[in-house]
Amino acid sequence: MDTLKKFGLMEKIVHELEDLKNSQQAVIAKLTKIEVDNIDLGDKRLEKELPDMHQRVSDNLDTIASLLGDFASQTDAFSNKNNINALKEQEALKA
């Protein structure tokens, strides 16, 4: 795979991981809202299930955040090692 294409794919994955992280944060916020609303309602099944769901989503968020940090660093290192900015300038001159 050509270097610029590889870098483009790496950047795409970073953005997808960021989107996934944001989605998980939204799910946690929704779960928290339901948990708070259920304080007044007192539904036993919600009381039982929601904390476990919240924990699983939180664990997923931690994993995604870790992957995102590591992969973003890997993408930056790849960019620096391969002088991506210069390659992009060369491509622009060819066009």
N, C-alpha and C positions, 0 to 999 in steps of 0.2 A: 504494500500500500504506500502510495506517495505520502511524503512527510506532511504536506499541508492538509491532505485529506484525513490523515490520521489525527492531526491536531484538531481539525474541525469536528471529527467524531468524538474526540475527548471532550471538547468544549460542550458539545451537545449533551453528552452524558452528565457533565457537571450541572448543566441547566436542568436536566430531567431529575437529578438527585435533589436539586434545590426545590423544584416543584413538588417532589414527593415529600420532602421535609415540611414544606408549607402545608401540604394536604394533611399530613399527620398532626401538625399543630392545630389545624382546624378541627380535626376529629376529636382531639383531646379537649378543645374548648367546648365542643358540642356535648361530649360526655360529661364534662364538669357542669354544664348548664342543666343537663338532665338530672344529675345527682343532686344539685341544689334544689331544683324544682321538686324532686321526690322527697326532700326533707319534709315539706308540707303535706305531700300526698301520702307518703308512708307505704308505698307498694313493696311488699316483701321480696318479690322476685327481682325487682329493680335493685333493691338494697343488696341482694345477694350477688347479682351478676355484674353490675356496673363497676365495682372496684376492680374486679379481675380484668374486665375489658379495658379499663383505664390503664391498668398496669401493663397489659400486653401491648397496647398502642404506644405507651410511654417507652417500653423496651425497644419497640421497633424504631421509634423516633431516635433513641440513643444510637442504635446501630446505623441508621441512615445518616445521622449527623457525623458519626465517626467515618463512615465510608466517604461522605462528601468532603470532609476535611482532608483525608488522605488522598483522595483522587484529585481534588483541586490542587494540592501540592505537587502531585505527580504530573499533572497537566502543566503547571507553571515550570517545573523542572524540565519537562520535555520542550517547552517553548524556548526556554533559555539555552538549553543544550543545542537546539537545532536552529537558533536565531530566526524564529518564526516571523518576526517583524520584517527582517530583510527579505525573507522568502516571499512574503506578501507584497512587498514593494516591487520585487522582480516580476511577480505575476501581474501586477497592475501595469507595469511598463510594457509587458508583452501584449496586453489587451488593447 
